[in-house]
C-alpha cells in the first residue's frame, strides 16, 4: 500500500492494520510518501492499493484509468501551527487571512514542498491568499524542506516557525517546543481521505483481490469503527465517513 505520511506518522496504521489482519489474514506493507509520490508509485505499478488525501488528484487518477474506483474513507482537518506568541498575528479561523499576514510580515514558514496532499492543500490556500508559485510572494521567511510532516514539524519546533499540518499528525507529535494551534475551524480546512485499488488492466501483476479486500474492509462498519476508536490522549485523530 502506498499511503500518506500522515496516516503512518499519526500511528493510525499501527492500530488499524493488525485489526485488518485479524479480519482477513492478510499482511500489508506500507510505503509512506507524500500523496503525489504515492500516486506516481501506483502509476508505475509499484503498489496494489492507495490510501491518500488529495481528492482532485485521486479523481484524476481514476479518470485516467490508473485506479478502479475511489472510496471515501475518513476525514480530519488541516490546522496552522506556530509560535505561541504568534508574531505574525495569525490566530483565528481564517486560513487565507493568516497566510496573507505571514506574507506581509515575512514570517518564518516551513512548507513540506514535497507534492504531498498536505502540500497541495497548502498551495491552494496560498493561491487564495494572492501568492502564486514564486516563494517571494509568500514572504522572505517561506522555506521548503522537501520532507514529510514529522520532519517539517520538527523544523518548525526548532526554529520557531509556522507550519501547515493535518490535525492527526499534530496530535501524535511530541516535540512541540513552543508551538501551538493558531488557525483552526475554517470550513476550507476539511481534509478527506480516500482509498483506491490500482487498475490491473494497467498492471496485471497487481494483487487486486487482496487490495479490494482492504478497500472493502476499511469502508465496512468494522473498519470504520476501528478508525473511530483510534485516539491519542482520548482525542480521535480521524473521523470515518464512508458512505453506507
Secondary structure, 3 states (H helix, E strand, C coil): CEEEHHHHHCCHHHHHHHHHHHHHCCCCCCEEECHHHHHHHHHCCCCCEEEECCHHHHHHHHHCCCEEEEEEEEEEEEEEEEECCCCCCCCECCHHHHHHHHHHCCCCEEECCCCCHHHHHHHHHHHHCCCCCCHHHHCCCEEECCCCHHHHHHHHHHHCCEEEEEHHHHHHCCCCCCEEEEECCCHHHEEEEEEEEECCCCCCCCCHHHHHHHHHHHCCHHHHHHHHHCEECCEECCEECCCC
